[in-house]
Every structure is written in C-alpha cells, then in structure tokens.
Amino acid sequence: MTKLFSKDGISGRAMSELSCEKALQIGRALALIFQNRTGRRAKAVIGRDTRLSGELLTVSLAAGFCSAGSDAHILGVVPTPAVSYLVQKYSADVGVMLTASHNTYEFNGIKLFDSRGFDMPEDIIAEIARLVDDAPDEARLSGGDQIGALVTEKNAEWDYVRGLIKQIDGDLSRMRIAIDCANGSACGTAEKFFRGIGAGVSLINNTPDGRNINRECGTADLAPLQKYVVENRCHAGIAFDGDAGRCIMVDEKGQILDGDRITAVLAYAMKSSQKLSANTVVVPQSTNLGFFRWAKENGIVVATASGYGSKHLIERMQVGDYNLGGSPSGHIVLLDRARTADGQLAAAKVLEILARSGRKMSDLAGIYEPYPQMIINLQLRPEYAGHWQDVPAISEMIEFCQQKLEGDGRVFVRQSSTSPILRIIAEGRDKDVVWQYAQAIAKTVRDHAGYPEE
C-alpha cells in the first residue's frame, strides 16, 4: 500500500501525490468494488471543500466512476457531514468527500462513507489500494449505454441544512453569534442553518479563493473570531475547520471552548436530562487530564477510543452503544443524530443549552478546569514523514519527558493523518514544567527531523 492510502482514508499533496490520474483510478476501483458487492450499477455522491484542487479531483473521480459503469452524483461544496447525511438520503452506495479538513490548500484527501453514512470499513480502503497500486486492469471500462450517468444535485446544500434544522428544538431568536467559516465548506451552509434556527449571524472568513482555506482563520487561528466576538458584543462565536467536521467555540469574553469543554457542556446537559447513554462519554487518550477528573466528580463514565479522529470515536461508541463522543480538536459526535462528527450540529446543540440556561457562555465554559497544556505543531522534512518515531534521539527524549511528568502530567506526540505535521501535546499540574518539556521535545524534533525554528 502506497503512502497515499492509510487505514483512515486517502490523502496527500494535491496533484503531486493525489493526482487527477489517481483520482480517476480510485473512482474506477470504487465502481468495481460496489458493482461486485451489489450486483448492479452503483451510485456515488461526491462532495468537496473549497480548496483549489477540489473541482479537478471531483471531475476526475466522477469520470473514473462513470467510465466503469456507475453513476456519480455531484454535491458541490458541502461539509463532510453533509456527505454522510446525503449518502443515506439519496440512497447511494458510497459517499465521497474531497477534503484535507484542517490542513492548508496544498493538501487534499478522499474520505469515504458507506451507504449508512458511517466511515468506510478498512477492508474497502485496502481493496481500493490493491486495485490502484497493483491491479488497475481489473477495473473494467464500460461503453455505449453502460456508461454511468453524471448528475448534479442542485439541492444538496439545502437538503443537508433542512436535515440539520430538524435536529434543533431550542429558541435562539435572541442570540447574536459570530461564525468563522475558515474559508471552507461552512461558507455555504452556516448562515442558512443558524439563521434557520433563529440566531442573528455574522460571518467572517467566508470568501474562499481556493488558497485561503484554513489560513490564519477557523479552528487553525481563533484570534480573528475572538476579536470579532468581543468588539461586536456577541453572545458566542463558532470556528469551523475547512470541511466543518470540527468546531471550536469562544464565549462572550473571547475565551476559548475547545473540544473538551464543548464535550463537557454537552455531557453534563445530556446527563441532567437523562439523555446520555449509560452516563458515558467517549474521548481519545489525548483528552485533557482535567476532563477525566471532572467527569468522575460528576458521575460521568469516560470510555477511551483506541485512536484519534471521529472514526475511532465512533467505533468505540458503537461497541458500547454510546451517543456522545468528543476530542480536544473539536470532533464532536452525537451518534443518535449524525453518523459522523458535525461541527455545525455540535455548536447548535451548545447554543441550545445556552439559550435554555439563561446564563452567559463564560458560565458554561467554566464547567471544568483543564490542566495547563501546551501544543506545538512542527513540519517534518519529507523523508521523516511517517518515520519520525524511528529516530532514536526523538523517541528517547519523549520517553524521558514522559517519565519526568508521570503522576503529574503526560505528553503525546503524533503525526497528522493528512499532512507531514507533527503535533506535540504536553500537559500537567505545573505550567512551567509542561512548557519546558514540550519545548525540549520540539527542539529535538527540529534538530533531527524537522526545520530550524523561525
């Protein structure tokens, strides 16, 4: 399996790694797999975010799907959770989203959903990789009336928005909110949805040009949203990433509610209303230690997912039949309402709780106190992407810091699944100590596998 493929999906640098040719082959492979499984012409729905490569890759992928005798329905620019929803609504066999989520425009990826709207099983991704890398001739081409149809779904955006609106019960008519669309997928849906549930809405970073997705905006940079919320006296602010799969919020003072805080707000409200399945919430190992302490004090059980990202949250939720999962980065899953993380749905549910409470957002944000935490993102040199952990100096420094923090904190170091970015997370009771160890790991990574500090 080439580095383009992983257990979580397909991703790489647009055009150089994830090229139009590869997208065409992936489309043909998908058509073959689902024709063999269903015994009939397959149907795919294909959405994308706003990055420059998205339209070209959409056309290429659809051409591959149709040339192998299956139908491709083009959704246009929509959030990733819209594809999860619409693959069910439109009775499709496969949902395809072209996105690299929170990464910059140079990257792109293919996220796949099954007919139920869940993440595609790993064996399907492995079979796609086999057909593309090792057996491209197996993907049969069709001619004449066997060629698949290419259909544009003109109402896709509104169909998704209307589905979201049905999930909201509260009255948000007195609420003023600011939304940072990250120049991404939320640009077309956020205003429709939040105005549709009664809120007064102001948008920022909602003029995508193909290159500015996630650039100094959205969940990648909260400063513009914080400033806007305070200066315009909004009740709250919401930041999405490029595909609106995740969200981070800010209160009326401009203070940040990361994914842990959002999960805590939802978990406490759902437990209080007896809607939290088994009084349990699912989180990744990287969730702040303070969350685990807070949950225990409030009678909430915490189940830990085996990996990072919404896919692993959902897998653990399905095993235990739980309905709430969340990660620090803002992936929030409400499994009784959606089949994947949906930033707009999660944010609206928090606003619903806020409206019912009659309190300020800062009061909700104070529901628990996290341990001091430091996060450093570093770019790896190409030859170390995926192999940084094999460098003895790096692994030894990480182990040293973990041992020193044991009992009072911890460190996590992992690479993004969609780009050569290494994330260093350190947390503990003592802020100065946390800073010291995070910087020590970062310096070691820069010296051996990264780039000099700017």
N, C-alpha and C positions, 0 to 999 in steps of 0.2 A: 504494500500500500504506500503510495507516494505521500509526501508531507501535505499535499493538498487535502487529503482525507484524514479524518480522525473519528473517534467514536461519537463525538458530539456534532459532527457535520462536515462541511466542506468550506474551506476558507484559504485565502492567500492574497498576495498583491494582485490587484486588478490588472488584467491584460498580460502581465508577465508570467504569473503563476495561474491565476484563474482567468484564462483567456476565453475569447469567443469560441475557439475550436473546442476547448474543454467543455464549455457550457453546452455546445451542440452535442457532444458525445454523452454528456450527463443526461440531457433530455432524451436521447435515443435509448440509453440504458434504462432510464425510469419507465419509458413506454414499454419496453420489452418485459421488464420485471412485472409490471402490473397487468399487462396483457396475459402473461403466463399465469398469474395468480387468479385473475378474474375470468379468463376465457373469453374476453370480449374487448372491444375498443375502450381504452382507458381515458379518464378525464382528469386534467390537472388544472388547478387555479394558481396563477403566478402573480405575486406582488413584489414590490421593491421599495427601497427608501430613495432618498434624493441624491445619492452620490453619483458622480459623473458617469461612472461605468455601468450604472444600473440598467439604463434603457438598452444599451448594446447587448448586455448579457441576457436581458429578458428576451429580446428578439432571437438571440442565438439559441437559448434554451428551448423556447417555444418552437423554433424551426426544427430542432432535433426531435422534440416530442411529436410534432405533426408529421415529420418525414418518416417516422416509424409507425405511422398509422393510428395515432391517438389524438385527442382533442385538447387544445390549450386555451384556457380562458384567462385573459389578461385583466388584472385588477387595477393596474396602475400603481401610483404611490399610495401606500396604505401602511399602517403599523403592522408589525409582526403578529400581534394577537388578532388582528383583523383576518389574516390568512387562516389562522387556527379556527376562527369562528366561521368564515365563509366556506371553507372546505366542507363543513357539515351542512351549512345552509344550501349550498349549491350542489350537494350530493356528488362531490368529486371523490376520486380515489386517492389523490395526493395533493397536498398543498405545498407550494414552493415560495419561499421568501428570500429575495436577494438583499442581503444586508451584512454589514460588519458591525452592527449595533453601535457601541460607544466609540469605535475606532475612527480615525480620520479617513478622508475620502480615498486615499491611495489603496486602501484595502477593501475587499468585498468578500462575501460568503454566500453560501446556499444553505438555508435552514429548511428542513423538510418536516411535514406533518402528515400523519396518516388520515384516513377518512373520518376518524372520530375527533380530529383536531389535536391529538397528542403528538409529541415528538416521535419521529420515525424511529423504529427499532434499529439497533446497531447492526443486525444482520443484513438489513436492506442497504445501509450505507456501505457495508463491506462488499455486498454484491455489486453495487454501483462501481465501487473502486476496482473490482476484478474486471468488470466489463470494459471500463475505460482504460485501465492500465495494461491489462493482459489479453483481453479478448474482444476488442472493438468490433470485429467482423461478425460477432454473434448478434449484434443489434440489427435486425432486418429493416430494410428500407421498403417503403410502400409506394405504389404508383397508381395512376388512374383515380378511380373513385375510392381507393383505400387510403388516400392521403387524409390526414386528420384535419379537422377544422380549427381555424384560428378565430377566436371570439373575443370581442372587447366588452367587458362587463361595466357598462356606464354608470350603474347604480351601486357599485361595490362600496364606495366610501359611505354613502348614506345608509346602505343596508347594515353595515357594521355599527354606525353611530346609533341607529334606531335600536339595534340589539343591546347596546350599552345603556341607553336611556331606560330601557325596561328593567334594568338591574338596580335602579336608584329609586328609593322611596321618600327620601327627605326633601324638605323645602329649603333651597339655597338662595331664595329670592333676595335676601338681604345681605348677601355675601359678595365682597369685591375680591377677586383673585387675579394674580398675575401668573402668566404661563410662559416659560421659556421652552420653545419648541425645538431647540438645538439645531435649527435649520434642517430638520429631518421630517420623518413621517407624520409627526403630530401637527405639522403646519396645516394640513387639510382637514383634520378631524377635531382638534382640540376645541376650537371656538364653537363649532357646530354642537359638539357634545355638551360642553359646560354651559353654554347659553341655553341649550335644550333642557337642562335640568334647573334653570332659573338663575344661575350665577351671573354677576357682572364680570366681564372678562376683558383683560388687557393682555395682548400678546407681545412678546419680544423674541428676537432671533427667529423670525418666521418668514425670512426672504431667502430661501435656498438658491444657490447658484451652481450646485454640483460639487463645489470645492469647499464650502464653508460648514458642512455638516460636522457637528461636534467640536468646532474650532472656537475655543475660548467662550463656550456657551453650554447650556444644558447641564447635565449631570457632570460634565467634564470640568466646568468652571462656573461655580454658583455666584460669583461676585456680582455679575450684572443683575441677576434676579434679586439678590439681597438688597442691592442699592435701589432697585425699582420699587420693591415692596415697601421699604421704609419711606422713601421720598413721596410715594403716592398713597400712603396710609392704607394699604391693602390688608385684608384680614389674613391672607396667607399667599404663598407663592408655590408654584409647582414647576420643577425642572424635569424634562424627559431626556433620554438619550436619543440617538439617531433613529432608532426604529420604534421608540415609545414602548419598549418592553419593560423598561425600568423607570422608576421615578424617585426623586429626592424632593423634599418639601422644605420650606422655610416659614417661620412664624412671623407675626406682625413686627417683631423686633429685628428681623433678618437673621435670626439664629436657625441653624440647620437641623432638620429632622432627617437623619439618614435612614437607610432601610431597617436598621434595628429599632429605631424609635417608632417608625411607621408600623412595624410588625407588633411592637408592644402596645401601641394605641389600639390597633385592631384586635389583638388577642384579649386585652382587658375588656373592651366593649363587648366582644362576642362571648366571652365567658360570663360576663354580667347578665347578658340576655339569654344565656343557655344555648348559644348557637355555635360554640367552639367544640368541635367534635372531640370527644374523650378528654376535654380540657387540655388538649395537646397542640403545640405549635412545632413545626419542623424548620430547622435552621441549619446552615453549614457550620463546619468547625470554626470558620473564621469569624463567626458572630462574637461580638464583644463579651468578655467575661462578666461584665456588669449585667448583661441581659440574663445570663443563667442565674445569677444571684437574685435579680429582681423577680424572675419567673417563679423561683422556689418560694420566695416570700409571699407571692400572690396565688399560690396553689395552682400554678400552671406547669404542666409537664413539658419538657423540652426533648424532642427527638432529633437526632443529628443525622443529616444527609451524608452520603458517602463521598460526595464531590461538590463542586461549585456550579453555580448557574441554576436556572429554573428547571432544567431537565432532571437533575439529581434531586432537587426538592420534590418534584412531582413523583418521581419513582418511590421515594420514601413515604410520601403522603398516600400513595396508592396502596402500599403494603399495609399501612396501619389504618386506612380509611379515614385519614385526617383531612380537614378542609382549609387549613391556613398554613402557609409557609412563607418565609421571607429571608432575605440575605442583606448584609450591610450595604451592598452596592445598589440596592433598590429593586431587586427582583422580588415582587410580591405576588404570591399565587393564592387566589381564592377559588379552590378547586370545585366548589359546588356552584360556581358562577362562570368559570372560564377554564379552559384546558391548558393554559399556559400563563406565564406572568404577563400582566396587563397593567402598565403604568397608569393609564387614564382611569381604569376601573378602581385601582387601589387608592389613587388620590381622591376620587369622588367619594369613596366609602369613608375616608378620613374626614372629608368635609361634611359628610352626612352626620358623623359623630359630633363634629364641632358644632354644627347648627343645632342639634338636639340638646347639647350640653349648655348652651348659652354662655360658655366661657371663651376665653381667648386661646388662640393656638399655642401660645407660650405655656399656658397651664397644662394643655395636653402633652406638650413636648417634655415637660418636667416629670412625666410619669415614672421615668427611671434615670439613673445617673450612670453613664458608661465609665469604664476605666479609661484613663488617658491613653490615647492611641496615636501612633504616627504612621503614615502611609507614604512610601516613596515609590514612584514609578520610574524605571530606568529602561532605556532602549538597549537591547543586546546587539552585539555585532552578528551579522548573518550566520557566520559559521558556528555560533554558540546557541542560536535559537533552537530550543528543544533539547540542548545538550549542556546547558549551563551547570546542571547539578553534577555533571561528571568532572568538574574542575575541583580538585582536592582542596585548594585554598578556600573556595566558596563554601563547600559542604562543611569544612572544619570550622569556619567562622560561624556559620549558622548553628552548628551543634554547640559551640562554646557559648553563644548568646542564649540559647535555649536552656542550657544548664544553669547559667547565672540567674536567669529570670524564674526558674522553676519555683512554684509555690506562690509567687507574687506577680506573675505575668507570663507572656509567651510571645513567640514570633512565628509568622507564616511567611513563606516565600514561594511564589508560584508564578508561572508564565501565563499570559493571556492566551486563550484558546484560538484567537483570531489574528494575533499580531505578535512580533518579537518584543513585547513589553514585559518586563519582569516587575512584579509588584511585591514590595517588602512591607509587611504589616507587623508592627511591634506594639504591645500594649502591656500595661501593668499598673500597680498602685502608685509608683513613683514616676512622675512625668519626665524628670531629668534623666533617670536611668533608661527609660524607654527610648528617649531621643538618642542617647549615647549608643545603645546597641543597634538601633535602626541605621544610624549613620555609619557604624563600623561595618555592617553587612554591605551597605550601599558602596562604601569605598572599596571593599574587596571585589565586589562585582564590577565596578568601573575599571579597576586595575587589571582584572583578568579576563573579562568577557564583555565589557561594555565600552563606553566612550568617556573621555575626560569630562569632569564637571565643568559646565559652562558658567 
